[in-house]
Amino acid sequence: MKNFIKYFSIVFFAILGLQLQAQNNRDLDNYRQPDQRGINVFEAPKDTTSTFDGVKVRVGGSSTIQFQALDHENSGAVPLKEIGSNFNLATANLDLDVALYSGVRMHLRTYLSSRHHPEPYVKGGYLQIDKLDFINEGFMEDVMDYVTVKIGHMENNYGDGHFRRTDNAQSLHNPFVGNYIMDAFTTEVGAEVYFQKNGFLSMVGITNGKLNQAVDNPSSSGASLLAKLGYDDYVTEDLRLRLTGSIYHTKNVRSSYLYTADRAGSRYYLVLENEEASASGNFRSGRWNPNLRNEITAIMINPFLKYKGLEFFGIYERAKGRANSETSERTYNQYSGELIYRFGRDENLYIGGRYNIVEGEEMGGNDIDITRFQLGAGWFLTKNILAKLEYVNQEYNGFNPDDIYHEGKFNGLMVEAAISF
């Protein structure tokens, strides 16, 4: 395995060096930039002018490391693992984006290292079609000026929160270090069709409802449906308004992974974990899995406002479903609001805060809630390099006395350095 990783790294950096020399312009059509220019970009922009002049391969990537200084405690009924202040495992991504034809692009992301897996593995990828010139030049161009089709084993577009979250080493678009408590993120095989015109956005999609692809258990396979409707445009020269509503529905799947699909892991290592926990084995520390595994219906509403350097992003989410062993459904609600102020040269500095709360019913019937407050600041040294500082405080309420989360909380400082290109 060590030889494989060494060989993989040599090949990667050799290809990277060739690409950086060969590419005078690394921008692609219909593409969200992985650097500072991609901040507050949600769905990939819809370009009507093609710059295609042959197959073009864009090699990119990300690297991120944190220094963690967090303390945690609970009631003492379940002993916690002792943790201190130190650096976490550095994580890295490799991105391949390829312009294959006029209006046709491929994306592939590989996690070179992550908290859950030290070895490289593919996160997912897709084919994005913005023109149908491969059928015949100008074919249905009046329609394709507004329509985009994505097909692949890919990150599915449920809600807007996943556009602002950290995806393993890609953390430049997240103004904070941690993601949301109830982290709605999944990669499933499927297709999504978008329509964008005059600020209005709509999307419908279908997936096979599986994170891990296999042909066994055919009787428990079923489709997942998702849709999004919204508006995103500048109301005035300085005021941008975006408001979207999304739905994700799945039925008759063996196990839904909507809130457990992130294999990269959380940023808060080993908080509220027992003495036997390991950083890679217990890789979702600080998040909450509602254990809604079957017949899930989830909706998310996301307002976004930006006036000059001041921006607000919110989440209202309601998820209803059950575990496979349950006969009745349970409901969880998540609320989040974050206020960011960006300033300085090209808004290369920012400060902000986020409040996040999850409340719902556990499988045992308890009504619980988890609250998190994050206060953060960031500095873009260049458009590709970001340094972050965050204070986080998270508290758990309503858990049984024999639960590890009873009277649980963690707080402290996180420092993160991130590179993306």
N, C-alpha and C positions, 0 to 999 in steps of 0.2 A: 504493500500500500504506500509506503514512504517513497519508493522508487516511482510509482505511478504519479504521485502528487508532484514530485520533482520534475518528471518528464512533462506533465501537464503544464506546470508553471513555465518551463522553458519555452514550450510551444506557444503558450499564451502571450508571453512578453515578446517573443520573436514576431508573432503576427501583429501584435500591437505596435511594435516599432515600425514595421512595414506600412501599416495602415496610416499611422501618424505622418509618415513621410509622403505617402501617396495621396492623402486627402487634403486638398487645399480648402475645401468646404465640406464640413462634416454634417451640415444640416440636411434633413430629409423632408419630403413632402408629408403633410398630414401627420405630424410627429410632435409629441410632447418632449421638450428638451429635458435631459436629466440633470441639468445644472440649475443655477438660480433663475434662469429664464422660464423654467417649468413651474415655478411657484404660482399658485392660484390658477393653474390650468387644470381642467378636469378631463373631460373627454378630449381626445386628440382633435386639434383644429381641423376644419374642413377647408382645404385649399382647392381652388378651382383652376389654378394654373399649374401645369406640370413642368418640372425641371428635369425630367428623366432623360438621360442621354446614354444609357447602358446600365448594366447591373452594377450596383454600388454597395459595398459592404462597409457598414459602420461598426467598428469594434469599440465598445465602451465598457465601463465598469464602475464599481463603487467599492470603497473601503471605509470601515468605521470602527472606532474603538472608544470605550468609555472608562472613566475612573468612577467607581461607585463608593459612596460613603453613606450607607443607609443603616439605620437601626430598626429592629423589629421586636415586637413583644406580643404576648397574649396572656390569658388568665393563668397559665402555667399547668393546666390539666394535661396538655400534650406538649412535651418539651420541644423547643425549636432548635434548629441547627444554628450553631454559632457562626456568625459572619462578621467580617471586619471590613476595612477600607483597602481597596486595591483595584487594579485594572481587571476588566473583564476580557474574555476572549475576543480578539479582533475578528471581524467578519468581512467577507468580500463577495462581490457579485461579478459575473461576466455577462455582458449584454452583446448580442449580435442582432443588428437591425439591417435588413437587406432590402434595397429597392430592386425588385425583380422585374418590373415592367411599369409602364406609365400607369400610375394609380394603383399599383399592387405592391404591398410591402409585407415583409415577414419580421416578426420579433421573437427572440428566444432569450430567456434569462436562466442562467445557471448560478446556483449558490456554490461558490468555491469553498467557503467555510461558513458554518452557522453554529449557533449555540447547540442545536439539537444534533447536527451532523458535522464532524470535522472534515469529512471527505466531500468532494464535489458531487452535486446531483442537480438535475434539471428541475427548476420550479414550474415552468410551463412556457407556452408560446402560442402564437396565432398568426394567421394570414389575414391581412386587412386589405379590403378591396374598395377603392374609391372611384374607379373608372372601369368600364367594361371594354376597353379598347382591345383587349386580347381576343375578344370575340370578333369584333370588327371596329375599325376606327370610328369614333363618334357614336357607337352603339348606345342607345338610351341615354345620351349625354344630358338631356333636359331633366331626366330623373336623377341621374348620378351626380349632378351638381349639388344635390342635397342629401343623398343617401350614402351610407357607409355600411359595409358588411364585414363582420369579424367572425372567423371560424378557427377553432383550435381547442387545445387543452389549456385553458387560460384563466386568468383572474377575472371573475365574473363581475359585471357592473351593477351590483346591488348597492344603492346609496352612494353618497358622496364622500363618506368618511374614509374609504379605502384610497382615495386620491391624496389624502393628507397624512396617511399613516407611514410608518417606517416599514420597508420591505427588505428585511435582513440588513444588508449594508447600504441600501438606498434610503438615506434619511434626510437629504437636503430639503425635501418638500414638507417635512414635519417640523413645525416650529418648536416642538418639545422633544424630550428624549423618549418618553413612553408613548405607546398607543392607547386606545380606549380600553376601559375595563372589560366590556363585552365586545370583543373584537370581531366584527362582522367581516369575514374575509374567507373566500374559498376559491379553489381552482377546479373546474369541472369541464368535461368535454361538451362543447355545444356551439351554438351560433347566436349572434346578436345582430339585429338590423336597426340602424339609426337613421333618423330624419332630422336635419338641422336647417332652419331657415329663419332669417330675420330675428335671431335670438331665441326662437322656440326650438325645443329639443324633445324628441320622443325616441324610445327604444323598446323593442320587444325581443325576448330571447328565450331559448330553450336549451337545457342541458340534460345529461343523463343522470344527474344527481349523485355521482360518485366521485370521491377524491382519488381513491386507488382503483385503477381500471383493471377489470377482470371479467371473464365470461361466466364465472360460477355464480350460484344463487340467482338464477334468472327469474324465479318467482318473486323475488324481493327487489327487483329493479323497477324504477319508475322515473318519469320525466320530472324535472324541476322547471318551473316557469318563472320568468322575471320580466319586469317592465319598469320603465322610468318615463316621467313626464315633467317638463320644466321649462323655465325661461332664464336666459342669461344674456344680459346686454347692459350697455351704459345708458342710464336714464338721463344723465347730464354728462358733461365733459369729464367731471371728476368723480361721479357717483356710479358705481357698478352694482347691479342687483342680480342675484341668482337665487332661484327658488325651485327646488326639485322635490318630487315625491317618487318613492320606489317601492316595489313589492317583490318578494321572493316567496314562492310557494312550492312545496314538494310533498309528495304523498307516495306511500308504498315503496320507500327506499329502505334498504337494510339499516343504514345509519347515516344521518345527515351530519355534515361537518361544517355547517355555516359558521359556528363559533369556535371551532377547534381545528381548522384547516391549516393554520399557520405553522409550518414545520420549522421555521427559523427560530422562534422563541421570543420571549419578552426581554425587555431591557433591564428589568429589576431582578437580578440574579439571587435566587434562593431565599427571597423574603417569604415569611410565613410558611416555611417548609419544615418537615420533621428532621430528626437527627440523621436518618438514613438517606436523605435526599442527595441527589447529584445535580450539577448544573445542567448537564445534557439530558438526563432522564426526567427531571422535573423542570421542563423548559418553559412552562407557562406561568411562572411565578408572578403574582400580582394581578393576573387576569381572572375573569370569572366565566366558567363554563356553565350555562343554565341547564345543560343536559336535556335539551329538547332535540331528540334524535329522530323523531318520526312525525310525519304530517305537520310540518312547520309552515306557518304563515307569518311572515315578518314584513312590516312596513317601516320605512324610514323617511322622514321629512327633514330636508336640509336647507335652511336659509343661509345665504352668504351676502354680506354687504361690504363694500370697500369704498371709502371716501378719502381720496388722496392717500395718505399713509396709514389710515386707521381702517382696520378690517374686523369683521365679526363673522364667525362660523358657528353654526349650531346643529345639534342633532336631537331629534325626537324619534325614538324607535320603540316599537311594540312588537314583541315576538310571542307567538302562541303555539304550543305543541306539547309533545309528551315524549318520555323515554319509551323504549320498546316494551318494557315490563309494565307500563302504566295503562290504565283504561280510561283515565280522564285527563283533560288538557290542563296545563298550567300557563301562566302569563308572566312575562317579564317586560319591564319598561326601562329604557335608558334615556337619560337626558345629559346633554353636554353643551356647554357654551364657552367659547374662547374669544378673547379680545386681544388683538395684536396691533402694535403701533410700529411701523417701519419708517426709518428715517436715515439721514446721512446720504452720502454719495450713492446714487442709484439704489437707495433703500437697502444699503448693505448692513445696516444695524437694525435690531428690533428688540422690543421687550413685550411681554404679554403674560396672560394668565388663562388658565382653563379650569373649569369646575365640571366634574363628571360624577353622575350618580346612577346606580343600577339598583332596582328594587323588584322583588318578585317572590315566588313561592318555591321553596325547595321540594325535592321529591318526598321528604318526610312530612311536609305540610307547614314548616316554619315560614313565616314571612320575614325575609332578610333584606337588608340594604347595605350597599358598599358605596362609600363616597371617597372621591379623590380630588385634591387641589394641587395644581401645578403652577408654579411661577417660573418663567423662563426668560432667557435673553440669548441673543445670538449675534455673531459677527461673521459676515462673509469677507474673508481675507481676499479672495478672488471669487469669480462666479462659480468656481468649481470646488472651493474649500470653505467649510463652515465650522465654526467653533460654537458650542452651545453650553450653557450653564442652566441647571434646573434645580429648584427645590420642590420636593414632592411630599405630600402627606396623604396617606390612605387609611381609612378606618372601616371596620367590619362590625355590623350590628345585627342582633336577632338570632345569632347562632346558638346551638345547644351548648351546655357547659362542658360536654365531653368532646366538642369539636375543636380542631386546631385553630379555627378562626374566632373562637369565643373571646370577646374583648381584644380582638387582634388589631394591630395597626403597624405600619412602618412609615418612616419618614427620614429625610436627610437630603444630601446633595448628590447630583449626578453631573459629570462633565463629559461631553462627547465631542470628538473630532471626526469630521466626515469629509470624504472626498468623493466626487462623482463627476464623470466626464463622458 
